[in-house]
Amino acid sequence: MGFEPEPVKTWDDVDRLVDQTAREPDSLRGYGREYGRVRDVLRYKADFHTAEIREGFASFHREHPDIPTRTGGEMGLFLPFAWRATKMEDLAETQKETGSFYPSIHMAWHYGEVDYEVARTVYMQASFASDLFKGGWAATWESTGGPQQLTGSKGWDQREGSTTPGFTISAGVMAQLQYSYLAAGFKGCGIWAWNYRPAGFEAGEYALLNRQLRPSARAIRVGRIAQAAGRYRDELWQARKEPMVGVLVNWDNDAIWAAISVRQRDHFRHYPMRARVGVSRALINGNVPWEYVTVDDLRAGLAPRYKVIYLAGQIALSEELAGLLLDYARRGGRVVIDSPGGNYDQHGKVFDTAKGSRFEQLFGVELADFQYSNNVVWKFRGRALEGFITELAPTSARTAERFQNGMPAVTVNSCGRGAGVVLAWDASFSLFRPGNETGEAWLRQFTLGGLRPPYACEGAVVYRLAAPAADHYFFINDGEPKNVVLDTGSYRYKAVEDPVTRESLALGGGIDLEGYGARWLRFEKGV
């Protein structure tokens, strides 16, 4: 199968093709018509890169067996890694026995891909690193220390090269960063820098000290947070997330999106990241506990950890993955996929969704066609959509909602003790940017079904870590000062303390939050 004018029959043919490809400005562009070939090239390069790193660390440890190592990158985690021939979960795996996995987190350098948003995306970035190294030692060894407006990479698109990456880094924002790191599962944090460079590149930026080289309010706040974290170090290191929803990270899917972008539109390589940001945003704003889950995690049997697994922007599925998800649903799990999910397989071939296929058994539909709401407007609950649309032909699934034209918009299929749910619009990608509260509510409604989050807090984002003796709640306020109340549901506690101020609070009482800041409360277990 292929698009070569002559089949490859001899090694001379191979040499000819290699020579021809090497002469092209972009060595992938000539092969861009065959998505599977591009995916294979990217995977080969990613595996080769991982092998180099693994061997490098093995050699180092032969000489220095007691010295820990680290890998990850001084890069943002919102980049199209498959396009860059990098498989971050495999890099993390190289540190399983001897080291740590880390990102570098600087707003001006690493947040252009998410339009310079911070309060929620910093938790997404920290979670990406922590969740790709579950049970391992993840941390940000270099996190921002102060204001920044003038430096940072120009990024990978025209917008980043023509906009100012400016941020206010106040004591409250520093608290947002530190508490997001803790909540995401980081074991520590390093900060760049104590003092600023005196001239040239980055001069006067990124520092905990102010311009007069005196400790700023943000430096004092970070110091107090560090002291409190030190006191509760062992408890925090024992703590764990208890997610309801697993958001799938699938390298093969990202690689097919990257392959599509070779000859088509460059922005397609960013699509899966933006879809993950969208679903993550909806869950964060609804205080629904979640984490990222990889295909390797599912292979290792981790699926039952989640009540729901969400497939955001999964244009490419494999028969293996469909089988894993089918088994998960039959055992009681809920699988949710949105458009344009299931278009291709992991090699770029049209995916089998016909009756009897694993996809059809799971979701109870055949995929009839893929459309796009643009010249013909598709509406859901009276609201015009813009983006991918999947035309569904239900077999065993129940149509729960319809578009204005009568076509199925939401289908639910009973599958063993669980269910397969299809959202026939690009529900996650449409939430990439903030402001679509209605779309977020739709996504949460159909993702959770009848499930309810274990805690609630109107007016603030709240993350929770569970430890044997206490639960740690981290409140993020991305607005003006307010007073909120935390509903802990069925969880029972006997005392509440602010670990930083050591203030005791009344159970069930109001919680004061500073404007554009954050707060950490420790709820001691018991009755």
KATA-V352712 format. One record per pair of residues at least 6 apart in sequence whose C-alpha atoms are under 8 Angstrom apart, sorted by the first residue. I is the first residue (numbers start at 1). J is the second residue. Records with the same first field share a line. If there is no record, write none. Layout:
BEGIN
I = J, J
END
This chain:
BEGIN
2 = 34
3 = 33, 34
8 = 14
21 = 27, 28, 30
24 = 30
28 = 38, 262
29 = 262, 263
31 = 37, 38
32 = 38, 259, 260, 262, 263
33 = 263
34 = 348
35 = 256, 259, 260, 347, 348
36 = 256, 259, 346, 347, 348, 349
37 = 347
38 = 259
39 = 252, 255, 256, 258, 259, 347
42 = 82, 83, 84, 85, 86, 255
43 = 82, 85
45 = 85, 86
46 = 85, 86, 87
47 = 86, 87
49 = 86
50 = 87, 90, 91, 94
53 = 91, 94
54 = 94
57 = 69
61 = 67
68 = 98, 99, 100
69 = 95, 98, 99, 100
70 = 95, 99, 100, 101, 102
71 = 91, 92, 95, 99, 100, 101, 102
72 = 88, 91, 92, 101, 102, 103
73 = 102, 103, 104
74 = 103, 104, 105
75 = 103, 104, 105, 109, 110
76 = 103, 104, 105, 109, 110, 111, 125
77 = 103, 110, 125, 128, 129
78 = 110, 111, 113, 114, 125, 273
79 = 113, 270, 273
80 = 254, 258, 269, 270, 273
81 = 87, 88, 254
82 = 251, 252, 254, 255, 258
83 = 254, 255, 258, 259, 269
87 = 251
88 = 132
89 = 132, 133
91 = 101
92 = 100, 101, 132, 133
93 = 133
95 = 101
96 = 133, 136
99 = 137
100 = 136, 137, 138, 139
101 = 129, 130, 133, 136, 137, 138, 139
102 = 129, 138, 139, 140, 141
103 = 126, 129, 139, 140, 141, 142
104 = 140, 141, 142, 143
105 = 140, 142, 143, 144
106 = 143, 144
107 = 116, 118, 144, 148, 165, 167
108 = 116, 148, 149, 151, 152, 153, 165, 166, 167
109 = 151, 152, 153, 155
110 = 152, 153
111 = 117, 118
112 = 155, 160, 165
113 = 155, 160
114 = 121, 433
116 = 165
119 = 173, 176, 177, 476, 478
120 = 281, 284
121 = 277
122 = 177, 180, 181
123 = 177, 180, 181, 183, 184
124 = 277, 280
126 = 140, 180, 181, 184, 185, 186
127 = 181, 184, 185, 291, 292
128 = 292
129 = 138, 139
130 = 136, 137, 138, 139, 184, 185, 186
131 = 291, 292, 293
132 = 292, 293, 294
137 = 186, 187
138 = 185, 186, 187, 188
139 = 181, 186, 187, 188, 189
140 = 186, 188, 189, 190
141 = 188, 189, 190, 191
142 = 189, 190, 191, 192
143 = 189, 190, 191, 192
144 = 191, 192, 193, 206, 207
145 = 169, 174, 191, 192, 193, 194, 206, 207, 208, 219
146 = 169, 170, 193, 205, 206, 207, 208, 209, 218
147 = 166, 167, 168, 169, 170, 205, 206, 207
148 = 165, 166, 167, 168, 169, 205, 206
149 = 164, 165, 166, 167, 205
150 = 164, 165, 166, 202
151 = 165, 201, 202
152 = 165
154 = 160, 161
155 = 161
169 = 218
170 = 217, 218
171 = 217, 218, 219, 221, 222, 517
172 = 218, 514, 515, 516, 517, 518
173 = 516, 517, 518
174 = 218, 221, 222, 517
175 = 221, 222, 225, 517, 518, 519
176 = 476, 517, 518, 519
178 = 189, 222, 225
179 = 474, 518, 519, 520
180 = 474
181 = 188, 189
182 = 188, 236
183 = 463, 464, 465, 473, 474
184 = 241
185 = 240, 241
187 = 236, 237
192 = 206, 207
193 = 206, 207, 208
194 = 207, 208, 209
195 = 207, 208, 209, 210, 213
196 = 202, 203, 204, 205, 206, 207, 209
197 = 203, 204, 205
198 = 204
204 = 211
208 = 215, 216, 218, 219
209 = 215, 216, 219
210 = 216
224 = 500
225 = 500
227 = 500
228 = 499, 500
229 = 236, 499
235 = 467, 468, 469
236 = 467
238 = 467, 468
239 = 465, 466, 467, 468, 471
240 = 465, 466, 467
241 = 289, 464, 465, 466
242 = 289, 290, 465, 466
243 = 288, 289, 290, 291, 305, 306
244 = 288, 289, 290, 305, 306, 307, 308, 453
245 = 288, 289, 290, 291, 306, 307, 308, 309, 310
246 = 290, 291, 292, 293, 306, 308, 309, 310
247 = 276, 279, 280, 290, 291, 292, 293, 309, 310, 311, 312
248 = 292, 293, 294, 295, 309, 310, 311, 312
249 = 292, 293, 294, 295
250 = 294, 295, 314
252 = 316, 317, 346
253 = 272, 314, 315, 316, 317, 346
254 = 269, 272
255 = 269
256 = 315, 316, 346, 347, 348
257 = 268, 269, 270, 271, 272, 315
258 = 268, 269, 270
259 = 269
260 = 268, 269
261 = 267, 268, 269
271 = 313, 429
272 = 312, 313, 314
274 = 429, 432
275 = 312, 313, 428, 429, 430, 431, 432
276 = 312, 313, 428, 429
277 = 428, 429, 431, 432
278 = 428, 429, 430, 431, 432, 433
279 = 312, 427, 428, 429, 431, 432, 440, 443
280 = 290
281 = 431, 432, 434, 440
282 = 431, 440, 441, 443, 444
283 = 289, 290, 440, 444
284 = 461, 462
285 = 461
286 = 444, 461
287 = 453, 455, 456, 457, 461, 462, 463
288 = 453, 454
289 = 453, 463, 464
295 = 321
297 = 303
298 = 324
299 = 324
303 = 309, 328
304 = 328, 333
306 = 333
307 = 332, 333, 334
308 = 333, 334, 335, 336, 447, 448
309 = 333, 334, 335, 336
310 = 335, 336, 337, 447
311 = 335, 336, 337, 338, 341
312 = 337, 338, 341, 428, 429
313 = 337, 338, 339, 340, 341, 426, 428, 429
314 = 337, 338, 339, 340, 341, 342
315 = 339, 340, 341, 342, 343, 344
316 = 341, 342, 343, 344, 345, 346, 348, 351
317 = 341, 342, 343, 344, 345, 346, 351
318 = 345, 346, 351
319 = 345, 358
322 = 358, 359, 362
323 = 358
325 = 335, 362
326 = 358, 359, 361, 362, 415
328 = 334, 418
329 = 335, 362, 415, 416, 417, 418, 419, 420
330 = 415, 416, 417, 418, 419
331 = 416, 417, 418
332 = 416, 417, 418, 419
333 = 417, 418, 419
334 = 418, 419, 420, 421
335 = 419, 420, 421
336 = 420, 421, 422, 423, 447
337 = 421, 422, 423
338 = 422, 423, 424, 425, 426, 427, 428
339 = 388, 389, 390, 423, 424, 425, 426, 427
340 = 370, 388, 389, 390, 424, 425, 426
342 = 351, 353
343 = 350, 351, 370
344 = 350, 351
345 = 351
352 = 359
353 = 359, 360, 365, 366, 367
354 = 360, 366, 367
355 = 361, 365, 366, 395
359 = 365
360 = 366, 395
361 = 415
362 = 413, 415, 419, 420
363 = 397, 411, 412, 413, 415, 419, 420, 421, 422
364 = 394, 395, 396, 397, 412, 413, 420
365 = 392, 393, 394, 395, 396, 397
366 = 392, 393, 394, 395
367 = 390, 391, 392, 393
368 = 390, 391, 392, 393
369 = 390, 391, 392
370 = 388, 389, 390, 391
371 = 388, 389, 390, 391
372 = 386, 387, 388, 389
373 = 385, 386, 387, 388, 389
374 = 386, 387
377 = 384, 385, 386
378 = 384, 385, 386, 403, 404, 405
379 = 385, 403, 404, 405
380 = 402, 403, 404, 409
381 = 403, 404
382 = 404
385 = 425
387 = 425, 426, 430
388 = 425, 426
389 = 424, 425, 426
390 = 424, 425
391 = 407, 408, 424
392 = 407, 408, 424
394 = 411
396 = 413
397 = 411, 412, 413, 414
398 = 411, 412, 413
399 = 408, 409, 410, 411, 412
400 = 408, 409, 410, 411, 412
401 = 408, 409, 410, 411
402 = 408, 409, 410
403 = 409
408 = 424
409 = 422, 423, 424, 425
410 = 421, 422, 423, 424
411 = 421, 422, 423
412 = 419, 420, 421, 422
413 = 419, 420, 421
414 = 420
421 = 446, 447
427 = 439, 443
428 = 443
430 = 439
431 = 439, 440
454 = 488, 489, 490
455 = 486, 487, 488, 489
456 = 486, 487, 488, 489
457 = 484, 485, 486, 487
458 = 484, 485, 486
459 = 477, 484
460 = 475, 476, 477, 478, 484
461 = 475, 476, 477
462 = 473, 474, 475, 476
463 = 473, 474, 475
464 = 471, 472, 473, 474
465 = 471, 472, 473
466 = 472
469 = 524, 525
470 = 522, 523, 524, 525
471 = 522, 523, 524, 525
472 = 520, 521, 522, 523
473 = 520, 521, 522, 523
474 = 518, 519, 520, 521
475 = 513, 518, 519, 520
476 = 516, 517, 518, 519
477 = 513, 514, 515, 516, 517, 518
478 = 515, 516, 517
479 = 515, 516
480 = 514, 515, 516
481 = 512, 513, 514, 515, 516
482 = 512, 513, 514, 515
483 = 510, 511, 512, 513
484 = 510, 511, 512, 513
485 = 508, 509, 510, 511
486 = 508, 510, 511
487 = 508
492 = 525, 526, 527
493 = 507, 523, 524, 525, 526, 527
494 = 507, 523, 524, 525, 526, 527
495 = 504, 505, 506, 507, 523, 524, 525
496 = 504, 505, 506, 507, 521, 522, 523, 524
497 = 503, 504, 505, 521, 522, 523
498 = 504, 505, 519, 520, 521, 522
499 = 520, 521, 522
500 = 520
513 = 519
END
